[in-house]
Amino acid sequence: MRAFALLFFAFCARAQPAAVPLELTLDRTIQLAVERNLDVALAEDRLAFLEAQRRQAIGAALPSVTIAGSYNRNLKRPSFFLGGQVVTSGADNGMRHAGVLQQYLFAGGAVSQGMKAARLGAEAGREQFQAARQDAVFAAQRLFYAVCLASETASIQREALVLAENHLGTIEERYRQGLDSDLTVLRQKVEVASAKPSLLAALNAAELALTMLKDLLAMDVDAPVSLSGSLEGPRSELRPYADLQQAALPLNPYYRAARRAYEQSEALVKVSQAVRWPFLSLYADAQWYSESNASWPRPNERSWSSLAGLRLDYPIFTGG
């Protein structure tokens, strides 16, 4: 019974179709590296958050409009005293609806500097996202070419071992014919023995490079992969060293992001300093209200009111 089970499992394993290896070109490797890179995903989420903060800062400069409504049911009407008598006032039902508009006219620069800080923060996030993408692309290219180099090195070492073994067979045949000495045979055996560790090291290096590439692409370590590429990379003309040195900082996304963050911090300092100045705002208010004992007020039981004005707030003492 045990032998039958072993044969059955062996048959099932043989009958199962082998997994189709994923063919990776350089462009496909770069695409997967960018799509599956955690740093790129985090930078993209942070960029979305900073863009939302920028829109929020822009919203602070726009007028705010608030609509509110309320309904009151007097379970016991309010009363007041007049000439020693209790006078009941009000009605059973009361409704009040209002629309309020407010627009800041002067806030000590807090609104404008807040918008500037949010814009610089979004630009810094965009640079960080670009830097994360470039790091992912560079890592994908480096590991892709590392796998190609290790594979070519292993192929060269395998051919060297085959040539050494063939040459050993030729020397042994010449030794049997008395054309070569036993020292020549021994020397060739040492060369064959030396080629085997080199081949093993090259195969291990190729396997390690492939494993690191799979880890970069967030793939299973045992997933079959087939690389389609060579060590012939794109050729480009090298720029003079002076030009490269001059463009190193302006083209570096990390430097640009740090510069935007520095400018953002300066803007946030000015936002904090703006609380020392008075806040001037324009406001307008429109209200509809009614009082009635009926379920819906009659025309003589409802009315409108509206007002507009300026409001000045000046913090005299805020506890330090």
Backbone hydrogen bonds, N-H to C=O, Kabsch-Sander energy under -0.5 kcal/mol:
donor,donor_aa,acceptor,acceptor_aa,energy
5,A,1,M,-2.1
6,L,2,R,-2.3
7,L,3,A,-2.4
8,F,4,F,-2.3
9,F,5,A,-2.5
10,A,6,L,-2.2
11,F,7,L,-2.3
12,C,8,F,-2.4
13,A,9,F,-2.5
14,R,10,A,-2.0
15,A,11,F,-2.5
16,Q,12,C,-1.7
22,L,224,P,-2.4
23,E,21,P,-0.5
24,L,22,L,-0.5
24,L,226,S,-3.1
25,T,23,E,-0.6
29,T,25,T,-2.6
30,I,26,L,-2.3
31,Q,27,D,-2.3
32,L,28,R,-2.5
33,A,29,T,-2.3
34,V,30,I,-2.2
35,E,31,Q,-2.2
36,R,32,L,-2.4
37,N,33,A,-0.7
41,A,37,N,-1.8
42,L,38,L,-2.6
43,A,39,D,-2.4
44,E,40,V,-2.2
45,D,41,A,-2.3
46,R,42,L,-2.5
47,L,43,A,-2.1
48,A,44,E,-2.1
49,F,45,D,-2.1
50,L,46,R,-2.5
51,E,47,L,-2.4
52,A,48,A,-1.9
53,Q,49,F,-2.0
54,R,50,L,-2.0
55,R,51,E,-2.1
56,Q,52,A,-2.1
57,A,53,Q,-2.2
58,I,54,R,-2.1
59,G,55,R,-2.0
60,A,56,Q,-1.2
61,A,57,A,-0.7
61,A,58,I,-1.1
62,L,58,I,-0.6
62,L,59,G,-0.7
64,S,102,Q,-2.7
66,T,100,V,-2.9
68,A,98,A,-2.8
70,S,96,R,-2.3
72,N,94,G,-3.4
74,N,72,N,-0.5
74,N,92,D,-2.6
75,L,73,R,-0.9
80,F,87,V,-2.3
82,L,85,Q,-2.8
85,Q,82,L,-1.1
87,V,80,F,-3.5
87,V,85,Q,-0.6
88,T,86,V,-0.5
89,S,78,P,-2.6
93,N,292,S,-2.6
94,G,72,N,-2.5
95,M,290,S,-2.1
96,R,70,S,-2.2
97,H,288,W,-3.0
98,A,68,A,-2.9
99,G,286,A,-2.6
100,V,66,T,-3.1
101,L,284,A,-2.8
102,Q,64,S,-2.3
103,Q,282,L,-2.8
105,L,280,L,-2.8
106,F,280,L,-2.1
110,A,107,A,-1.4
113,Q,109,G,-2.4
114,G,110,A,-1.8
115,M,111,V,-2.2
116,K,112,S,-2.1
117,A,113,Q,-2.7
118,A,114,G,-2.2
119,R,115,M,-2.2
120,L,116,K,-2.6
121,G,117,A,-2.3
122,A,118,A,-2.1
123,E,119,R,-2.2
124,A,120,L,-2.5
125,G,121,G,-2.3
126,R,122,A,-2.0
127,E,123,E,-2.1
128,Q,124,A,-2.4
129,F,125,G,-2.1
130,Q,126,R,-2.1
131,A,127,E,-2.5
132,A,128,Q,-2.3
133,R,129,F,-2.1
134,Q,130,Q,-2.4
135,D,131,A,-2.4
136,A,132,A,-2.1
137,V,133,R,-2.5
138,F,134,Q,-2.7
139,A,135,D,-2.6
140,A,136,A,-2.2
141,Q,137,V,-2.5
142,R,138,F,-2.7
143,L,139,A,-2.4
144,F,140,A,-2.3
145,Y,141,Q,-2.4
146,A,142,R,-1.7
147,V,143,L,-2.4
148,C,144,F,-2.1
149,L,145,Y,-2.7
150,A,146,A,-2.6
151,S,147,V,-2.6
152,E,148,C,-2.4
153,T,149,L,-2.6
154,A,150,A,-2.4
155,S,151,S,-2.2
156,I,152,E,-2.4
157,Q,153,T,-2.4
158,R,154,A,-2.3
159,E,155,S,-2.3
160,A,156,I,-2.3
161,L,157,Q,-2.0
162,V,158,R,-2.3
163,L,159,E,-2.7
164,A,160,A,-2.3
165,E,161,L,-2.5
166,N,162,V,-2.6
167,H,163,L,-2.5
168,L,164,A,-2.1
169,G,165,E,-2.3
170,T,166,N,-2.1
171,I,167,H,-2.5
172,E,168,L,-2.7
173,E,169,G,-2.0
174,R,170,T,-2.2
175,Y,171,I,-2.5
176,R,172,E,-2.2
177,Q,173,E,-1.3
178,G,175,Y,-1.1
179,L,174,R,-3.4
180,D,174,R,-0.8
185,V,181,S,-1.4
186,L,182,D,-2.4
187,R,183,L,-2.4
188,Q,184,T,-2.0
189,K,185,V,-2.1
190,V,186,L,-2.1
191,E,187,R,-1.7
192,V,188,Q,-2.2
193,A,189,K,-2.6
194,S,190,V,-2.1
195,A,191,E,-1.4
196,K,192,V,-1.1
198,S,194,S,-1.0
199,L,195,A,-2.0
200,L,196,K,-2.4
201,A,197,P,-2.7
202,A,198,S,-2.1
203,L,199,L,-2.4
204,N,200,L,-2.4
205,A,201,A,-2.3
206,A,202,A,-2.1
207,E,203,L,-2.4
208,L,204,N,-2.6
209,A,205,A,-2.4
210,L,206,A,-2.1
211,T,207,E,-2.2
212,M,208,L,-2.4
213,L,209,A,-1.9
214,K,210,L,-2.3
215,D,211,T,-2.3
216,L,212,M,-2.0
217,L,213,L,-1.9
218,A,215,D,-1.1
219,M,214,K,-2.8
223,A,220,D,-1.6
226,S,22,L,-2.9
228,S,24,L,-3.0
229,G,227,L,-0.6
233,G,231,L,-1.5
244,L,240,P,-2.2
245,Q,241,Y,-2.8
246,Q,242,A,-2.0
247,A,243,D,-1.9
248,A,244,L,-0.7
251,L,247,A,-1.6
252,N,249,L,-1.3
256,R,252,N,-2.3
257,A,253,P,-2.6
258,A,254,Y,-2.4
259,R,255,Y,-2.4
260,R,256,R,-2.3
261,A,257,A,-2.3
262,Y,258,A,-2.1
263,E,259,R,-2.2
264,Q,260,R,-2.4
265,S,261,A,-2.1
266,E,262,Y,-1.7
267,A,263,E,-1.9
268,L,264,Q,-2.3
269,V,265,S,-1.8
270,K,266,E,-1.5
271,V,267,A,-1.8
272,S,268,L,-2.1
273,Q,269,V,-1.9
274,A,270,K,-1.0
274,A,271,V,-0.5
275,V,272,S,-1.0
276,R,273,Q,-1.6
277,W,274,A,-1.7
279,F,313,D,-3.3
280,L,106,F,-2.9
280,L,278,P,-0.5
281,S,311,R,-2.5
282,L,103,Q,-3.3
283,Y,309,G,-2.5
284,A,101,L,-2.4
285,D,307,L,-3.2
286,A,99,G,-2.2
287,Q,305,S,-3.5
288,W,97,H,-3.2
289,Y,303,S,-2.1
290,S,95,M,-2.4
291,E,301,E,-1.8
292,S,93,N,-2.4
301,E,298,R,-2.3
302,R,299,P,-1.0
303,S,289,Y,-2.4
305,S,287,Q,-2.2
307,L,285,D,-2.7
309,G,283,Y,-2.4
311,R,281,S,-2.8
313,D,279,F,-2.8
316,I,314,Y,-0.7
